[in-house]
Amino acid sequence: MARVEPVEIIEDGLLLRPWQAGDADAVHRACQDPDIQRWTTVPRPYLPEHARGFVNGIAPLAWAEGTGAPFAVCDPDTGELLGSCGLVSIDPALASGEVGYWTAPWARGRGVAVRATRAVARWAFDALKLRRLVWQAEVGNHHSRLVALRAGFQVSGELRLAHRAEGGRAEGWIGSLLPGEVPAPGEPGPAGPDTLDARRAAVLGRPQPVLFATAGDTELRLRPMEERDLDAIVTTCQDLDTIRWTTVPHPYERNDAEGYLDYCRTNWARGTSACFVIADADDAYAGTIDLRLSLADPLLADVGFMTAPHARGRGWMPAALAALTAWGFTTLGLARIEWKANVGNTASRRVAEKAGFTVEGTARGALQHRGERCDAWVGALLAEDVTS
């Protein structure tokens, strides 16, 4: 590949320059950060020789061979290192490059990565005449995704990562940016601080929370599912009423519960659903409840739930459903949460109505149930129902 001439970029309060030998100590210090180690492919443990090898070898070689364009992101007045941003790869045949970035922990909360990514993108399109930039990140890295969105990238799907972080997921998000799509310096751009994307990134970019509910004298916890819940899930899903009214596999085996646990963890990372175990005062399994976000309407979600046989008739599920929907409205910014159940499932209907849902009618042939289409009761709870 042809050499890419190293340059300095000054834009929007940042200095982007090629890496220097004197940056090694700051790089080493930044890469001790747990988030950088979690979400990037830096070596673990990250040693001083890794930092020196990067600034003295890997980075200048990328410029010399034309395989990349790595920049140190600095404060233009003090010279302090704020982060890393650049092209981690360049494909001259496609006139395409891939953007990568991290922000030093002492520089976060100042929009450094967004401003740097926009500057690199503008330079890549104008100086290198690239026709496309690509961004990739492991599914679950909501903060990196938010940076990409604010820099103008369209996040369009998933792909399996060729090089993933140690212990990370194989699935990655992918986005692309074309010339003319980079917001101008100082422009807020998409996914700004007051948007739903920003609000949800702040929630989904952290571990799944624990919610609390009260049913009579019983304090309930809604927590992430754990390995220790799987036997109780198998027992619940082998119950005749569960089989009759839900679509759990039949017969239900241990590997089905393990697949459900993986589904819950993966979809929290994706930001598509939140599955909680309902735990009693002894933190033992009493049921599960799912809040599934609509892919077509970001303000819409639906709920599904099942109660362990020993926990039925105690009012635990209505309390849990009320707590979950309140969280969905106040934290995720939802406007409508829907409930559906097969016509005749009076137990599910009672739970929904006790939690405040309005049954809106019957939808003919609305659900697929064990090889047949069946009618469904449909109900909903609106944000104003619980805030007015």
GIDAWO-V134334 format. One record per residue. RES is the residue in three letters. PHI is phi in whole degrees, -180 to 180 (* if undefined). PSI is psi in whole degrees, 0 to 359 (NA if undefined). Layout:
RES/PHI/PSI, RES/PHI/PSI
This chain:
MET/*/152, ALA/-74/144, ARG/-60/142, VAL/-104/122, GLU/-70/124, PRO/-60/140, VAL/-138/166, GLU/-111/141, ILE/-123/127, ILE/-116/116, GLU/-157/137, ASP/52/44, GLY/79/16, LEU/-130/151, LEU/-113/121, LEU/-109/123, ARG/-141/163, PRO/-62/153, TRP/-67/148, GLN/-125/159, ALA/-58/325, GLY/-71/354, ASP/-83/350, ALA/-59/317, ASP/-63/318, ALA/-68/323, VAL/-64/315, HIS/-60/316, ARG/-64/316, ALA/-63/321, CYS/-81/5, GLN/-80/348, ASP/-64/131, PRO/-60/324, ASP/-69/319, ILE/-63/318, GLN/-69/328, ARG/-72/317, TRP/-104/352, THR/-115/178, THR/-102/23, VAL/-63/151, PRO/-61/152, ARG/-129/126, PRO/-69/155, TYR/-93/114, LEU/-103/163, PRO/-55/323, GLU/-67/334, HIS/-67/317, ALA/-64/316, ARG/-65/320, GLY/-63/326, PHE/-71/307, VAL/-73/330, ASN/-97/342, GLY/-125/295, ILE/-62/312, ALA/-66/308, PRO/-65/329, LEU/-67/324, ALA/-62/317, TRP/-63/314, ALA/-65/323, GLU/-92/354, GLY/73/20, THR/-91/348, GLY/-168/176, ALA/-144/80, PRO/-86/130, PHE/-116/142, ALA/-84/133, VAL/-100/120, CYS/-130/160, ASP/-74/123, PRO/-68/340, ASP/-91/318, THR/-101/342, GLY/80/1, GLU/-62/137, LEU/-73/128, LEU/-110/335, GLY/174/191, SER/-131/138, CYS/-157/146, GLY/166/190, LEU/-94/115, VAL/-81/346, SER/-157/152, ILE/-134/129, ASP/-111/100, PRO/-67/331, ALA/-65/324, LEU/-98/355, ALA/52/49, SER/-131/150, GLY/-140/161, GLU/-115/133, VAL/-94/141, GLY/-139/153, TYR/-160/156, TRP/-147/156, THR/-114/133, ALA/-61/143, PRO/-59/331, TRP/-79/357, ALA/-117/9, ARG/-77/157, GLY/85/10, ARG/-119/9, GLY/71/23, VAL/-61/310, ALA/-64/321, VAL/-65/311, ARG/-64/320, ALA/-67/318, THR/-65/319, ARG/-63/318, ALA/-64/315, VAL/-62/318, ALA/-63/315, ARG/-61/316, TRP/-64/318, ALA/-64/321, PHE/-74/319, ASP/-81/314, ALA/-89/317, LEU/-91/350, LYS/60/35, LEU/-70/152, ARG/-104/351, ARG/-162/143, LEU/-118/144, VAL/-118/144, TRP/-125/138, GLN/-133/147, ALA/-156/152, GLU/-62/138, VAL/-55/128, GLY/111/343, ASN/-85/74, HIS/-68/331, HIS/-71/319, SER/-64/320, ARG/-61/319, LEU/-64/320, VAL/-59/314, ALA/-61/315, LEU/-61/317, ARG/-69/337, ALA/-84/356, GLY/106/357, PHE/-68/145, GLN/-98/115, VAL/-86/115, SER/-118/359, GLY/168/198, GLU/-127/156, LEU/-152/159, ARG/-79/133, LEU/-75/139, ALA/-76/329, HIS/-140/108, ARG/-112/161, ALA/-66/149, GLU/-58/123, GLY/80/1, GLY/-86/177, ARG/-79/154, ALA/-79/337, GLU/-83/138, GLY/-131/152, TRP/-83/151, ILE/-135/140, GLY/-139/166, SER/-142/155, LEU/-138/134, LEU/-116/160, PRO/-54/141, GLY/89/354, GLU/-102/359, VAL/-82/123, PRO/-60/147, ALA/-69/155, PRO/-54/135, GLY/88/343, GLU/-74/141, PRO/-65/324, GLY/69/187, PRO/-74/164, ALA/57/40, GLY/-67/176, PRO/-57/331, ASP/-97/9, THR/-91/166, LEU/-65/324, ASP/-58/315, ALA/-67/318, ARG/-61/316, ARG/-76/327, ALA/-60/322, ALA/-65/330, VAL/-86/308, LEU/-77/344, GLY/-80/359, ARG/-115/167, PRO/-58/151, GLN/-58/134, PRO/-79/173, VAL/-109/129, LEU/-107/161, PHE/-128/146, ALA/-145/157, THR/-126/130, ALA/-126/104, GLY/65/238, ASP/-96/6, THR/-100/127, GLU/-91/123, LEU/-108/150, ARG/-119/133, LEU/-103/111, ARG/-131/166, PRO/-62/149, MET/-67/146, GLU/-131/166, GLU/-57/324, ARG/-69/349, ASP/-87/349, LEU/-65/320, ASP/-63/320, ALA/-67/326, ILE/-66/318, VAL/-60/314, THR/-60/316, THR/-64/319, CYS/-80/353, GLN/-96/356, ASP/-69/140, LEU/-62/320, ASP/-67/322, THR/-63/315, ILE/-63/320, ARG/-65/319, TRP/-106/354, THR/-121/179, THR/-109/24, VAL/-61/149, PRO/-56/148, HIS/-138/120, PRO/-72/154, TYR/-103/124, GLU/-118/174, ARG/-59/320, ASN/-66/335, ASP/-68/319, ALA/-66/321, GLU/-63/321, GLY/-66/325, TYR/-67/319, LEU/-61/316, ASP/-65/320, TYR/-59/314, CYS/-64/316, ARG/-67/318, THR/-66/319, ASN/-79/337, TRP/-66/317, ALA/-60/318, ARG/-69/336, GLY/81/25, THR/-103/341, SER/-160/159, ALA/-128/111, CYS/-106/127, PHE/-120/143, VAL/-87/137, ILE/-92/118, ALA/-113/141, ASP/-82/191, ALA/-64/338, ASP/-95/10, ASP/64/26, ALA/-94/152, TYR/-61/130, ALA/-127/354, GLY/159/178, THR/-132/154, ILE/-147/133, ASP/-120/137, LEU/-114/113, ARG/-110/120, LEU/-81/140, SER/-73/136, LEU/-78/337, ALA/-90/330, ASP/-132/108, PRO/-65/346, LEU/-98/6, LEU/-118/142, ALA/-146/166, ASP/-132/161, VAL/-118/151, GLY/-142/148, PHE/-155/156, MET/-147/143, THR/-110/136, ALA/-60/142, PRO/-53/321, HIS/-73/347, ALA/-104/4, ARG/-77/152, GLY/77/14, ARG/-109/359, GLY/78/13, TRP/-74/318, MET/-68/317, PRO/-58/320, ALA/-65/318, ALA/-66/319, LEU/-64/320, ALA/-64/319, ALA/-66/318, LEU/-66/316, THR/-67/323, ALA/-60/318, TRP/-63/319, GLY/-62/320, PHE/-74/313, THR/-80/325, THR/-97/317, LEU/-93/351, GLY/74/27, LEU/-71/154, ALA/-108/332, ARG/-147/135, ILE/-123/126, GLU/-105/151, TRP/-128/137, LYS/-133/147, ALA/-153/151, ASN/-57/137, VAL/-56/128, GLY/108/346, ASN/-84/75, THR/-67/331, ALA/-65/316, SER/-65/321, ARG/-64/320, ARG/-63/320, VAL/-60/312, ALA/-62/315, GLU/-67/322, LYS/-65/331, ALA/-84/1, GLY/103/1, PHE/-71/144, THR/-99/123, VAL/-77/120, GLU/-96/346, GLY/152/195, THR/-118/128, ALA/-103/119, ARG/-73/133, GLY/57/35, ALA/-84/339, LEU/-124/145, GLN/-92/122, HIS/-137/105, ARG/50/52, GLY/88/359, GLU/-131/154, ARG/-87/137, CYS/-135/157, ASP/-73/152, ALA/-134/141, TRP/-76/141, VAL/-127/132, GLY/-141/171, ALA/-155/156, LEU/-126/130, LEU/-103/157, ALA/-57/320, GLU/-70/343, ASP/-67/330, VAL/-107/351, THR/-108/345, SER/-85/NA
